[in-house]
Amino acid sequence: MKLIPERLRRRTAGDDLEEGSMSLVEHLTELRRRLVVSLLALLAGAFVGWFLYDPVIDLLTEPYCDYLETVPPDLRATQECALSFFGALEPALIKLKLVLFLGLFVALPVVLYQLWAFVVPGLTRRERRLAIPFVLSAVFLFALGAAFAYWTLPKALSFLLGFAGDQFAPLLAGDKFLSFVMVVALSFGLAFELPVALVFLVVAGVLSTEQLRRWRRSAILFIAIFAAVITPSSDPFTMLAMTIPMVLFYEAAILVGRLMKR
């Protein structure tokens, strides 16, 4: 059974695919191998993340500590800036969760390369040469998205924690707070992958820059709805902070796609 679409096999002479294609069993075997490599990379990244835990915790709690200083001392649930836990297992779960998240970030280049390598049999020689730029761009944009999420965090916390009024003082559970921060970082990181995904689809012939230009208005509306849904805080500042870069990335993908098709 041949899985490479006929459309991908009909290329110009300069962009010919390698001879032959993979059967269904070969595809599944290849997928299993790529998943095993990605899992091993994740475990190695988690090992590194174990030693990064303390400095990362200090970095992530800094916006909350800054907000806590704005709360009058007599209204604070705790005088020192500290997160709480309410079960014997929660400290271990908190550390494991953050370590695995850091492991994913450390292993991201390997995971993305495995993804690209799995898709490679359906691409041309020219498209296969884009593997390194694809991985580097995706890692950079994911890191940029995570950094952008951290930049928006103080504003989001001020909006959310102060929404109920001055009569309420925060007492945050460590597990829920870190989950919130990681979801925000992951949301921004994935959202910032938009230009890489669009350029890949343009290069692979699935989309064209003409289609992207025609869909511009609908895409902007979709991006705004997407930002409103995917941001867990749902505050206006975070939504705009995601929407504006994504719109700019959409325009950049059109420009890059046109340049690469020349």
Secondary structure, 3 states (H helix, E strand, C coil): CCCCCHHHHCCCHHHCCCCCCCCHHHHHHHHHHHHHHHHHHHHHHHHHHHHHHHHHHHHHHHHHHHHHCCCCHHHCCCCCCCCECCCCCHHHHHHHHHHHHHHHHHHHHHHHHHHHHHHHHHCCHHHHCCHHHHHHHHHHHHHHHHHHHHHHHHHHHHHHHCCCCCCCCCCCEHHHHHHHHHHHHHHHHHHCCHHHHHHHHHHCCCCCHHHHHHCHHHHHHHHHHHHHHHCCCCCHHHHHHHHHHHHHHHHHHHHHHHHHHC
